[in-house]
Amino acid sequence: MAKDDSDDKGGNGGGGGGDGVGKGRRMPVQQAIDVGVPVKTAYNQFTQFEEWPNFMHRVTSVSQEDETHVSFKSKIWGVSKEFQAEIDEQRPDERIKWHVTQGLSHQGVVTFHELAPRLTRIELSVDVEPGSLIEKFARGARHVKRAMRADLHRYKAYIMMNEEESGEWRGTIEDAEVKSSEKSASSSEKKSASSSEKSASSGGGSRSRRSGSNSGEAEAASSSSGRSRSSSKNGSSERAAKRSSGSNGGDPSPTSSRRRKSGSRS
């Protein structure tokens, strides 16, 4: 009994007055899930905080003020709550760590582990410090744990149905300060760019094919006209030859007539 009292008061085993995770008998809520996408895809989609309401049941809206501050609006059991979080650490494809500066007090970390080229394990650890009686009841009744597990399963379905991330932020944050910022184009922009490139290439090919066909038609027309002209020339020459031969056969030359006359006289 004495040992239990020391744990409740935050003695050697509790950590009630320290900066560690969990106080007394409270343990961080830990959940994990395996997602059938590459680790880069899983991480990139998780960085799109403003899309969290698409797969988080109790989160109604998210707004990101800058790279390290995010505001959340949630509705739990009909009660609307707001809280602001600050990102302490962020490393691409590895981990994101945050803590709440205003609202429901908690801190958490999510890590990404590559199991295979198209298989990623996501581990989520959240330490909730309940304030009101309702929050304490929810924490004791494991509502937070069930909510986290359900949200992870919704995230898995969301990313696997879309097959690719809707956007990405590949920056690095250390001690709540941005060390490097790298933002790439979203998947919709990439798709539009690729479709425009495809349409441009197909249009160029059709134009080249059309020009080729036009040139072929022009060559065929020129060759046919050449043939027709040559045939007409040949026909005209043949007709002229026939006319000359016909005139010579019907009307004898004067020399032949003279020869016949002289022969008759003799």
Secondary structure, DSSP 8 states (H G I E B T S, - for coil): -HHHHHHHTT-TTT-SSSSSS--TT---EEEEEEESS-HHHHHHHHT-GGGGGGT-TTEEEEEE-SSSEEEEEEEETTEEEEEEEEEEEEETTTEEEEEEEESS-EEEEEEEEEEETTEEEEEEEEEE---SHHHHHHHHTTHHHHHHHHHHHHHHHHHHHH-S-S--B--EEETTEEEE--B---HHHHHHHHHHHHHHHHHHHHHHHHHHHHHHHHHHHHHHHHHHHHHHHHHHHHHHHHHHHHHHHHS--HHHHHHHHHHHH-
